[in-house]
Amino acid sequence: MNILFMAHESRMGGANLSLLGVIDELAGKHNISVVVPIKNGFMVEELRKRKIPVCYRHSFWWMLAPASTGGKTLLKKLVYKILCLNNYLCALSLKRVVRERKIDIIHTNSSVLNTGGILSRMTGVPHVWHIREFAIKGLGFFPVWDYRRLCAFIDSRSDQVVTISQAIAREFQDKISPEKVKVVYNGVNEEHNRHKSGDREAGSRVEFLISGRNNPEKGLDEAIRAVGVLVKAGYRNLHLSMAGTEVADNLEKLIEECHVRDYVSYLGMIKDMPALRQKMDVELVCSVCEGFGRVTVESLMSSNPVIGADTGGTPELIRNGENGYLYHRGNIEDLAQKMQIFLDHPEQIRTLGDNGYTWSTKMFTQARNAEEIERIYVDLLTGKERR
């Protein structure tokens, strides 16, 4: 089978990590090529290490982050309506690649890019469209065209739409033909599988961790405020580390307001998250709306229970009271109360951590994820032959 993946960006992110996991599982059996937007960056380096053929074609996203003001956002929208026309030229230039490499399947790795759908229509090659995010609700993006129009395009230009959670599937249930939509949970690399043995030292500080960039969608402010609530209530035996976040004015101001300078630390970008998680006890996922929750699964695989917001795909991963706790997003008191459980009952850290490890390491393997994706390809090609 000859597969052409369409990557929407070159930086390290959940979508690219998940795609690399699929490639690692399928590369030994199938011929894989990947279209990337630029000639450098994390994704290109990783593909080169794997000796995967790469095509460089720059497409423009049709869902974007807003600009600093409403006027600039409107201008950005108008400009990108024109720029996105380039995606038709990009697809046209890829027709030769499809023909020469005898591509059987085109697979787009994100909802923010439409070039794969255009290419599929031009070539007649079956197209799988992978929706890995709540682009609007979760990331705060806006559509270049009317959102219903975008969804209709996805519907008409895809043979199968794969979502990474039931929550995303529900988001599109009245916008995309239901028979096309299939939920396939992400797989996560086994390097995150770290079973912690032994009990925690009695009276040791409870180490909380939150990961993500400093943007409103990740909810770092809620985590800091919750620490403030606990410190105000008299708790001192806790600490919050923020991975992936540098010192920022907005966070500094909040830390001062909440009087938690001694209880919060910036870690910046971390290359070895599995090693860091071995030093942590409990992880927080305070995102507005996670499409799946790769960080949540990585945490569970590391034997760390998770306190997560009750939005998006997170409730599909956290079994309340078994491998962590859900809190009502936006309710700082509720988040603090869930954190307090581990402060008052530190023995739950290991109990819930063990439960999370056992469940996640069986449920979210790369092999299982790739097998389901491969089955979709086979079904599409078999159906095409019957037609």
N, C-alpha and C positions, 0 to 999 in steps of 0.2 A: 504494500500500500504506500502511495506517495502522498504525503501530507504537507500542506503549506499553512503555517501559523502566521497570523497577523498580530504583531506586538504593538501596543499603542504608545509605549514609552521605553526609554533605555535605562532609567534609574532603577535602583532596588526598591521593590514594593511588593505587596502581597500578591498582586495579579501575576507579576513576572516570576516570583518565587514558585507560585503554583504551576505556572506554565513549564518552568524548568523541571519541576517534579514529574509532570506528564512526559516531557521529552526524555528524561532519564529512564523512565520505565519502558517507553515505546521505541527508543532509538535502536535497540538491538534487533527489533523485528521489522521495522518499517523505515522508509527513506523520508527524512524530515528536512524541510527547509523553513527558514523563518524570515519574515519581512520585519525590519526594524527601522525606526524613523531617522536615526543618525548613526554615524560611523564609529562612535565611541560610547563609553559608559558601561555600567554594570552588566547590562544584558548582553551586549556585544562581547565583552570579555568572557562571560560565562559560556556563551555559545562557541567561542573560539576554543576554549579549553576542551569542549566536548566534540570539537571538529564538526560542528553542525553548519551546513552551508547557509550563508546569510545574504539577503538582498537589502539594499538600502533604498528606501523610498519614503519621502516625507509626506505624510498625510496630515490634514488639519482636523482637530477634534470638533465635533458638532455639539458637544456639551462642555461648558467652560466655567471656571471660577469667576465670580464677579470682580469688577475693577473697584477702585477705592471710592468712587461716587456713582450715583445713579446715572448721571450723564455720560460718564466714561464707560459704564457698563453697556448703555444703549449704543454708544459708538462702537464698542468692541463687538457687539452682536451684529451690527450692520456690516462691519469689516469682515467678520468671519463667515457671513452668508456668502460673500464673494469668494473668500479664500477656500471655502469648502468645495467650490466648483473644481478646484485643483484635484480633488480626490478622484474625479472621473478620469483626468489625465493620468493620475498615478495608477489607477486600475488598468487603464489602456496599456501603459508601459509594462504592466505585469502579465499581460496576456501571453507574451512570448515565454516568460518563465513557466507559466502553467503548461504551455504546449511542449516546451523542450523537456521539462522534468516530468511530463505526463502525470500531472497532479490529479489525484482522485478525490481529495477532500480539502476544502478551504476552511480554516478554523480561526475566527476572530476572537481575541482574548479579552475584550472589554466592550462595554456598551457605548463608550465615548467615541468610537471610531467606526466609520461606515464603509471604508474602502473595500473590505472583504465582501460585503453584500453587493457592491457595485460590480466587483470582479466576478462574482458568482453568476450574476445575471449576464455578463458579457460572454462568459465561457461555457455556461451550462454545467459547471462543476458543483456538486452539492456543497452547501455551506452550513457550518455549525457556528452559531453566534453565542458566545459565552458571556453571560451577564454576571459580573462579579461584584457589583457595587450598587448602592442606592445613590446614583450620581447626583440627583437633585435633593432628595430628602436627607441623605447621609453626608454628602460632601459639600452641599450648598451650591452646586453648579446650576447654571441656567441653560436651557436649550437654545441653539441658534435659530431653529424653526419651532413652530408649534409642537408641543410635546406629543400630542396625539398623532401628529404627522410623522414624528420620529418613530413612534411605536408601530405605526402602520408600515413604515419602511422596513423596520426590523422583521415584522411579520411576513411581508411579501418577499423579502430578500434572504430568508433563511429556511432551511429544511428542518432544522432542529434548533431550539433555543434551550440552552443549558443554564440553569440558575444554581447558585451555590448554597441556597437555603430555601426553605418553605416560605419564609418571609418575603423574599424577592419574587418568588413565584406568585404569591398572592398579590403583590404590587402590580403585576402584569396580567392578572387573570381576566380582566375585561378589556385588555388592550392587544393581546396576542392570542392567536388561536390556541386553545388549551391543549389540543392534541400534539402541538409542537413543543410544548414546554416540559422539560424533565429536570428534576432536582438531582444534582450530583454534588455531594459534599466534597470540599477540598481535601486533598491529601497533604500531609505534613512530613517533612524529612525526619527520618529516625534519629538524626543527631540530637533532636530535642528530647528523646526518651531518656529520662534520668530519674530512676527510682531512688528516692531518698530513704536510707535505712537508719534505724535508731531514733530515739526520742530526742526532742529538743531539750536543751539545757534548761532546767527549772529556773524561772525568773528572768530568762533572757529577753531582750528587747524584741518585739514583734516587728519584722521588717516588711513593710508594704512597698509594692512596686507598681508604677504605672508607666506604660510605654507609648510613645507617639510624639509626633511633632506638636509644636505649640500653635495649634489653631483651634478655634471655637468648637469644631466638630469632635475633638478628642476629649473634651471635658476635663482638662487638667485643673481648671478652676474649681470644679466640684470636689475633686480629690483634696485640694489644698484647704478648701472651706471645711470639709468634713474633719480633717486633722485639727483645724481650729476649734471645732465643736468639742472634740474629744479632749484637747488640751485644756479648754475652758472648764470642762467637767472634772478636771483633776487627773486625767491620765497623762503619764509621762513616759511610759514604757513602750513607746512606738516611734517609728520613723518612716517617712515616705521618700522613696527615691524615684526620680523622674528620668527615665532612659529615653534617648533620642531628642532631648530638649536642652538647649543652651540657655544661659542666663538671658532673661527677657524683661523689659520694663513692666509689662502688664502683670507678669507673674511676681516680680519683685514687689510691686505695689501691693498685690494681694497677700503675699507672705507677711509684709509689714502690718497690714490691716488685721490679719488673723492672729498675729503674734506667734508665729510658728517658725521663726528663723532657725531655731535649734532642732527642728523636727522635719525639715524638708531639704533635700539635696538635689542638685542638677548633676546628671551623669554624662550628658552629651550623647554623641553617637557611640553605640556599643557594637563592636565587631563580634564578640562572642557572647550572645545572649544566653545560651545554655549554661555557660560557666557562671554568669551573673545570677541566673535564677537559682543556682545551688546555694547562694547566700541569702536569698529572699524567702519569705514565708507565705505571703498572701499577695495576689495580684488584683489590681483594680482595672476594670474596663468601663469607662464612663462615657463612651462615644455616643453621639446623638443617635446614630442608626447604623450599626455594622451590618454589612451585607452577609457576612458569615461570622468572622471573628477568628482570624488566623492566630492572633496573639492569645486569644482565650485558649485555643487548642494547644498551642505551644506551652502555655502555662500549665495546663492540666497534664501534659506529657512530662513536664518537669516536676511533677508531684506537688505543685502549688495550687491550693484551692483558689477560686476566683470569685470576686464580688463584681457583678456586672449589671449594667443598666437593662431594664426590662423592655428593650426596644430592638427592632430589626431581627437579626438572626441569633443574637445572644441567648434568648430564652431556649433556643433549640440545643444549646451546648451546656448550659448550667442547669443542673438538676438541684433544685432548691433544697438545701440541707443535706445533700449527698456529696456533691463535689464543689460546692460553693453556695453563694446566696445571690438572689436578684434583689435589686432595689429600684424604687420608682425614680426614673431619671428626672433630675431637677429638684428632687427632694433631698436636700443636704442632710437633714436630720435622719432620714431613713438610711442613707449611705453610712452615716456615722454609727448608727445602731448596729448595722451589719458588721462594720469593722470592730465594734465593741465586743461582739460575740467572741471573736478570736482573742481579744485582750482579756476577757473574763474567763474564757475556756480555751487556753492555748493547746490543750490536748486535741482539739478539733482540727488543728492545722495538719497534723499527721494523718488523722483518720480520714478527713475529707480529701487530703492530698493523695492518699493511697487509692481511694475510690476513683478519683479523677484520672490517675495514672492508668489504672487497670482498664477503665472504659475507653479512654481516648486513644491509647496505643493499639487497641483492636479496631476501633471505629474509623479512624482517620489516617489510614496508611496510604502512602503514595501508590502502592500496588493496587489497592482496592479502587482508588480514584481513577487510575489509568485504565483498569479493566472495564470500568463502566463507560469511560469515554470511548475506548476502543470498540465496545459493543455497539455504541451509537453509530460509529463509522460503518461497521459491518452491516448493521441493519439498513442504513441509508443506501449503501452500495448494492446490497442484495435487492432492496426494493427498486432501485434504479434499473437493475438488470431485468427484473420481472416486468417492468413497464416497457 
